[in-house]
Amino acid sequence: MVSRVFSGTVIGIDGVLISVEVDITPGMPGFNIVGLPENAVKESRERVVPAIKNSGFQIPPRKITVNLAPADIRKEGTVFDLPIALAILKAYGFVRGDTDYLIIGELSLDGCVREVKGVLPLALSLKKHDEMRGMILPFGNKDEASLVGDVKVFPVRNLQEAVLFINGETEIEENRFDILSVYREGQNDDVDFKDVRGQEHAKRALEVAAAGGHNVLMVGPPGSGKTMLARRLSTILPPMTLDESLETTKIHSVAGILPREKPLIAARPFRAPHHTISDVGLVGGGANPKPGEVSLAHNGVLFLDELPEFNRNVLEVLRQPLEDGHVVITRAKSSVAYPSKFMLVAAMNPCPCGFLGDPYHQCTCSYSSISKYRSRISGPLLDRIDIQIEVPALKYEHLKDVTTGTDSRTIRERVQKAREIQLLRFNGRKGIYCNAHMDSRMIKEFCKIDEKCEEVLKRAVEKFGFSARTYFRVLKVARTIADLEGKDAIDAPCIQEAVHYRTLDKRDIFR
């Protein structure tokens, strides 16, 4: 007796259709699973047999062989419990209906179907298989799968219900989900830039960063508002498109952190890992590679507070995702790529004690300790951060000021206008959506400057010793400033402001 049903697995953030084949033969009773299964899949046999028995199906003891094809793809997770159980019941004759569904779900010992992760990529994969009739999946995953509007979703609560539905003995209403209303509701922000008092220079720098997609480093004493500013950056970024939202949701689904009550990530993510994080936790990895914080921040903001406290090896692995917009994780058994196009926002104290340059506190650090503290951040990483600004301690008049500043909505409108200019400029260039994505050839084409600008930039290069990468990044920031001002060409004030955003390149910062 041979039977077959269909399930799926996730490779990276893409779903792959898997055929679950079951062969039942006379002989010594046994239960074997082949087809490159991981431990969680091998353990399915300990869940499937009790679940079948406790669901009211009596099967005689036989030799059961389960094959997960194609056999050269590694299978992991608990998604195969339900399809294996249905394939066994089909081989024994309990399941008689059409099984051309993508079936996923974990089984409890009493036959209940538990929710699993990675549902959205599997639902999206069905678009390539018109012959499939839809998905049979856990009730708790129904809304996530329904984000793919043209895929029929049939949620089940237990194994018996799945059997009755396939046999046509009961009906399950196809799950519907209003993705547009959830998308609009999810864009509401809980924080706003109007809550930030003072720090007008820092607000302007973050507006420029948002307009051009530039990375930012804020330097200032404790309590100056660096974290507060960073948490509000995502509120002035342009709203995510529906495609961006689905791509971000796929990553969170694969990582298993997608909330049931929030099946769609509609607001730009904000990730703030602790400085004790490992390199694997930051960029992803493991024996079976999983997405890290840089991928979970895709299309959003990655905030690294207390930047020098991070392990240097951890910071160095940021180079590839910052440059390429994706991270490739290679292991002996597999290689996967995760998207990681994010804005990096970092914060640090000016010195180990945090009070260098603070008019209200005395700095107790020596020059050598300050240099050592700063050297924890490599030059190549600093070169990849377009905007570096000082965030000084707030004065009393700012603290007592009860007037509200410009709100996030107003700033976002200005940012969106600048982004629209950039989209028209880069029309037809794949993967280039803002000034921060320009390569050296595009910089030469779109960041042309006159003699007056060249003189200003020359003096800055000679005074501060800018590297070649810094030189080009100054031009990109200047181009963004000009876009915010509605200027067709970069002028001297744009260059001067862009140079002003290179705080750590000024040699007198420690004096």
C-alpha positions in Angstrom: 0.0 0.0 0.0 1.5 3.3 -1.2 0.1 6.8 -0.7 1.2 10.3 -1.3 0.2 13.8 0.0 2.0 17.1 -0.3 3.6 19.4 2.3 6.4 21.9 2.2 9.6 23.2 3.8 11.4 26.6 3.8 14.8 27.2 2.4 16.0 30.7 3.4 12.7 32.6 3.0 11.3 30.6 0.1 8.9 27.8 0.3 9.5 24.5 -1.5 6.9 21.8 -2.2 7.6 18.4 -0.6 6.0 15.1 -1.5 5.2 12.9 1.5 5.2 9.3 0.4 4.1 6.4 2.6 4.6 2.7 2.0 3.0 0.1 4.3 4.1 -3.5 4.0 3.7 -6.7 6.1 6.5 -7.7 8.3 8.1 -6.6 11.5 6.3 -3.5 12.8 8.4 -0.4 12.4 8.2 3.3 11.5 11.1 4.8 9.5 11.4 8.3 8.0 13.8 8.9 5.2 14.6 11.9 2.9 17.2 13.9 4.9 15.0 14.5 8.0 16.3 16.5 11.0 15.7 15.4 14.6 12.3 17.2 14.9 11.1 15.4 11.8 12.4 12.0 13.0 10.5 12.5 16.2 7.3 12.8 14.2 6.8 9.0 14.5 6.4 9.4 18.3 3.6 12.0 17.8 1.9 10.6 14.8 1.0 7.1 15.9 -0.6 8.2 19.3 -2.4 11.0 17.5 -3.9 8.6 15.0 -5.0 6.2 17.7 -6.4 8.9 20.0 -8.3 10.4 17.0 -10.3 7.1 16.8 -8.5 5.4 13.9 -7.4 1.8 14.5 -4.5 0.8 12.3 -2.9 -2.7 12.4 0.8 -2.9 13.1 2.8 -2.9 9.9 6.2 -1.8 8.6 5.7 1.9 7.7 8.2 3.8 5.6 7.9 7.5 5.0 9.8 9.2 2.3 10.1 13.0 2.1 11.0 13.9 -1.6 13.1 15.4 -3.0 15.5 13.6 -0.7 18.4 16.0 -1.3 16.7 18.8 0.6 17.1 18.9 4.3 13.7 18.8 6.2 13.3 20.4 9.6 10.6 21.4 12.0 7.3 19.9 12.9 5.3 20.9 9.8 5.3 17.3 8.6 3.3 15.7 11.4 -0.1 16.3 9.9 0.8 15.3 6.3 2.5 12.1 7.5 -0.5 11.1 9.5 -2.9 11.8 6.6 -0.6 9.9 4.2 -0.6 6.9 6.6 -4.4 7.0 6.9 -4.7 7.3 3.1 -2.6 4.2 2.7 -4.9 2.3 5.2 -8.0 3.5 3.3 -9.3 6.0 6.0 -8.7 9.0 3.7 -10.4 8.5 0.3 -10.7 12.0 -1.1 -8.5 14.2 -3.2 -5.3 15.2 -1.3 -3.9 17.8 -3.8 -3.5 20.3 -0.9 -0.3 21.6 0.7 -0.7 20.2 4.2 1.2 21.4 7.2 0.8 21.2 11.0 2.2 19.8 14.2 0.2 17.1 16.0 -0.3 16.8 19.7 -0.7 13.3 21.2 -4.5 13.7 21.4 -4.7 14.6 17.7 -5.0 18.4 18.0 -3.2 20.4 15.3 -0.8 23.0 16.6 0.5 26.0 14.7 3.9 26.1 13.0 6.3 28.7 11.7 7.2 29.6 8.1 3.6 29.5 6.8 3.7 32.7 4.7 6.6 31.5 2.4 4.8 28.2 1.9 1.6 29.9 1.0 3.4 32.1 -1.5 5.0 29.0 -3.0 1.6 27.7 -4.1 1.4 30.5 -6.7 3.8 28.3 -8.7 1.6 25.2 -8.5 -1.8 25.8 -10.1 -2.6 22.1 -9.7 -2.9 22.5 -5.9 -6.3 23.1 -4.5 -5.1 25.2 -1.5 -3.7 24.7 2.0 -4.8 22.6 5.0 -3.1 24.0 8.0 -3.5 24.7 11.8 -6.3 27.1 12.8 -3.8 29.4 14.5 -2.0 30.0 11.2 -5.1 30.8 9.1 -4.7 34.6 8.9 -1.0 34.4 8.1 -1.6 32.1 5.1 -4.6 34.2 4.0 -2.2 37.2 3.4 -1.7 35.5 0.0 -5.1 36.5 -1.5 -5.4 34.0 -4.3 -4.6 30.9 -2.2 -7.5 28.9 -0.7 -6.9 28.4 3.0 -8.7 25.6 5.0 -7.9 25.7 8.8 -8.4 22.6 10.9 -8.3 22.1 14.7 -7.6 18.3 14.8 -6.6 15.3 12.7 -10.2 13.9 12.6 -11.5 17.2 11.2 -8.9 17.1 8.4 -9.9 13.6 7.4 -13.6 14.4 7.3 -12.9 17.5 5.2 -10.8 15.6 2.6 -13.4 12.8 2.4 -16.1 15.4 1.8 -18.0 14.5 4.9 -17.8 18.0 6.4 -17.3 21.5 5.1 -14.6 23.9 6.2 -15.3 27.5 5.3 -12.4 29.0 3.3 -10.7 31.6 5.5 -10.8 35.2 4.3 -8.6 38.0 5.5 -8.8 41.8 4.8 -5.1 42.4 4.2 -5.6 46.1 3.2 -7.3 47.1 6.4 -4.7 45.3 8.5 -2.0 46.9 6.4 -3.4 50.4 7.0 -4.1 49.8 10.8 -0.5 48.5 11.3 1.0 51.7 10.1 -0.1 53.6 13.1 2.9 54.7 15.2 3.0 54.7 19.0 5.9 57.3 19.2 6.3 60.7 17.6 9.2 63.1 16.9 7.2 65.9 18.6 8.0 64.3 22.0 11.7 65.0 21.6 12.7 68.3 23.3 15.6 70.3 21.8 18.2 68.5 19.7 17.2 70.4 16.6 20.6 69.6 14.9 20.1 65.9 15.6 16.5 65.9 14.3 17.7 67.6 11.1 20.4 65.0 10.6 17.9 62.1 11.1 15.6 63.8 8.6 18.4 63.9 6.1 19.3 60.2 6.9 15.6 59.2 6.3 15.4 61.1 3.1 18.4 59.4 1.6 18.5 56.1 3.4 21.8 56.9 5.1 23.3 55.2 8.1 23.7 57.3 11.3 26.0 57.3 14.3 25.1 59.5 17.3 27.7 60.5 19.8 26.7 62.1 23.1 26.7 61.7 26.9 24.2 59.5 28.7 20.7 60.9 28.9 21.0 63.2 25.9 18.2 61.5 24.0 20.1 59.2 21.6 17.8 56.2 22.1 14.7 58.4 22.0 15.7 59.8 18.7 16.6 56.4 17.2 13.3 54.9 18.2 11.5 57.6 16.3 13.5 57.4 13.1 11.2 54.7 11.7 8.2 57.0 12.1 9.6 59.5 9.5 10.6 56.8 6.9 8.2 56.4 4.0 5.5 53.9 4.7 6.2 50.3 3.6 4.7 49.2 0.4 2.5 46.1 0.5 5.3 44.1 -1.2 7.9 45.3 1.3 5.5 44.4 4.1 5.0 40.8 2.8 8.8 40.4 2.4 9.4 41.5 5.9 6.6 39.3 7.3 8.2 36.3 5.5 11.4 36.8 7.4 9.6 37.1 10.8 7.5 34.0 9.9 10.6 31.9 9.2 12.2 33.1 12.4 9.0 32.0 14.3 8.4 35.4 16.0 5.3 36.5 14.0 2.6 37.3 16.6 -0.7 35.4 16.0 -2.7 38.6 16.6 -0.5 40.5 14.1 0.0 38.4 11.0 1.3 41.2 8.9 4.3 43.5 9.6 2.9 46.8 8.2 5.2 49.2 10.1 8.9 49.4 9.5 10.6 47.1 12.0 12.9 48.6 14.7 15.4 46.1 16.1 17.7 47.0 19.0 19.8 44.0 20.0 21.8 44.1 23.3 25.6 44.6 23.0 26.2 41.0 24.3 24.8 39.6 21.0 27.0 37.1 19.1 27.9 37.4 15.4 25.5 34.5 14.7 22.7 36.3 16.5 23.4 39.5 14.5 23.7 38.2 11.0 22.1 34.8 11.3 23.5 31.3 11.2 23.6 28.1 13.2 23.8 24.5 12.0 20.6 25.1 10.1 20.9 28.8 9.2 18.3 31.1 10.6 17.8 34.8 10.1 19.6 37.2 12.4 18.9 40.7 13.6 20.1 42.3 10.4 17.5 40.4 8.4 14.7 40.9 11.0 15.4 44.7 10.5 15.0 44.3 6.8 13.1 47.4 5.4 13.5 49.0 8.8 16.0 50.2 11.4 18.7 48.4 13.2 19.7 50.3 16.3 23.0 49.4 18.0 23.2 51.3 21.3 26.6 51.5 23.1 28.4 50.6 19.9 31.9 50.3 21.3 30.6 47.7 23.8 29.8 45.3 21.0 32.4 42.6 20.3 34.6 43.8 17.5 34.1 40.5 15.5 30.4 41.1 15.8 30.7 44.6 14.3 33.0 43.5 11.5 30.4 41.0 10.1 28.1 44.0 9.4 30.2 45.0 6.4 28.6 42.6 3.9 24.9 43.4 4.7 25.7 47.1 4.9 27.2 47.0 1.4 25.2 44.3 -0.4 21.7 44.5 1.3 21.8 40.8 1.9 23.7 38.2 3.9 24.8 34.8 2.7 25.2 32.1 5.3 27.2 29.0 4.1 27.4 25.8 6.0 28.7 22.4 5.1 25.2 21.1 4.5 23.5 24.2 3.1 23.8 27.8 1.9 21.0 30.4 2.2 20.7 34.1 1.5 18.6 36.4 3.7 17.7 40.0 2.6 19.1 42.6 5.0 18.5 46.1 3.5 18.2 48.2 6.6 19.2 51.6 8.0 21.9 51.3 10.6 21.5 53.7 13.6 24.2 53.5 16.2 24.9 55.4 19.4 27.9 55.8 21.6 29.3 57.9 24.4 32.2 60.3 23.5 34.5 58.5 26.1 34.4 55.6 28.6 32.9 57.7 31.3 30.5 59.4 28.9 31.1 63.1 29.8 33.8 64.3 27.4 32.6 67.8 26.3 29.7 67.8 28.7 29.6 71.3 30.4 27.9 69.9 33.5 30.1 67.0 34.3 33.9 66.5 34.5 35.4 63.9 32.2 37.9 61.7 34.1 39.2 59.8 31.1 42.8 60.0 29.8 43.6 60.6 26.2 44.8 57.0 25.8 41.7 55.5 27.3 39.5 57.7 25.0 41.6 56.6 21.9 41.3 52.9 23.0 37.6 53.3 23.5 37.1 54.7 20.0 39.4 52.2 18.4 36.9 49.4 19.2 35.1 50.7 16.1 37.1 50.0 13.0 37.8 52.6 10.4 36.1 50.6 7.6 32.9 50.3 9.6 32.9 54.1 10.3 33.5 54.7 6.6 30.2 52.9 5.9 28.3 55.3 8.2 27.3 58.3 6.2 26.2 60.6 9.0 28.0 61.1 12.3 26.6 63.7 14.7 27.1 64.9 18.2 24.0 64.9 20.5 24.9 67.2 23.4 23.4 67.2 26.9 20.1 69.1 27.1 20.1 72.5 28.6 17.5 73.5 31.3 15.5 75.7 29.0 14.9 72.8 26.7 13.9 70.5 29.6 11.3 73.0 30.9 10.0 73.8 27.4 6.4 72.4 27.1 5.9 73.4 23.4 5.9 70.5 21.0 8.2 70.3 18.0 7.5 69.2 14.5 5.6 65.9 14.5 6.6 62.8 12.6 3.9 63.1 10.0 5.1 66.5 8.8 8.7 65.4 8.7 7.7 62.2 6.8 5.9 64.3 4.1 9.2 66.2 3.5 11.1 62.9 3.4 8.6 61.4 1.0 9.0 64.3 -1.4 12.7 63.8 -1.4 12.4 60.1 -2.0 10.0 60.7 -4.9 12.7 62.9 -6.5 15.2 60.0 -6.1 12.9 57.4 -7.5 12.5 59.5 -10.7 16.2 59.9 -10.8 17.0 56.2 -10.5 14.1 55.0 -12.7 15.0 51.8 -14.4 18.0 51.0 -12.2 17.3 47.8 -10.4 17.7 47.8 -6.6 18.4 51.6 -6.4 15.7 53.4 -4.5 17.5 56.2 -2.6 20.8 58.1 -2.6 22.5 55.8 -0.1 22.3 53.0 -2.7 24.3 54.8 -5.4 27.6 53.4 -6.5 30.7 55.4 -7.6 29.5 55.6 -11.2 26.1 57.0 -10.2 27.8 59.5 -7.8 29.8 60.8 -10.8 26.6 61.1 -12.8 24.2 62.6 -10.3 26.5 64.4 -7.8 28.3 66.8 -10.0 29.5 69.9 -8.2 30.9 73.3 -9.3 34.2 74.9 -8.5 33.0 76.6 -5.3 31.7 73.2 -4.0 35.0 71.6 -5.0 37.0 74.2 -3.0 34.8 73.6 0.1 35.2 69.8 -0.2 39.0 70.1 -0.9 39.5 72.0 2.3 37.5 69.5 4.3 39.4 66.5 2.8 42.8 68.2 3.6 41.8 69.2 7.1 40.1 66.0 8.3 41.9 63.4 6.2 38.8 61.9 4.6 39.2 58.5 3.0 38.0 57.9 -0.6 34.9 56.2 0.7 34.2 59.1 3.0 34.6 61.6 0.1 31.9 59.8 -1.9 29.6 59.5 1.1 29.8 63.2 1.7 28.7 63.8 -1.9 25.8 61.4 -1.4 24.6 63.1 1.7 25.0 66.5 0.0 22.8 65.2 -2.9 20.1 64.2 -0.3 20.2 67.6 1.3 19.7 69.2 -2.1 16.7 66.9 -2.7 15.2 68.0 0.6 15.6 71.6 -0.3 14.2 71.0 -3.8 17.4 72.0 -5.5 18.4 70.5 -8.9 22.2 70.9 -8.2 24.4 70.6 -5.2 25.6 73.9 -3.9 28.2 75.0 -1.3 25.8 75.0 1.7 24.8 71.4 0.9 28.5 70.4 0.9 29.1 72.3 4.2 26.2 70.6 5.9 27.3 67.2 4.7 30.8 67.8 6.0 29.4 68.9 9.3 27.8 65.4 9.6 31.3 63.7 9.9 31.8 64.3 13.6 34.3 61.4 14.3 36.5 62.5 11.4 37.2 65.8 13.0 40.5 65.4 14.8 39.7 67.9 17.6 36.9 65.8 19.0 39.1 64.6 21.9 40.6 68.0 22.7 
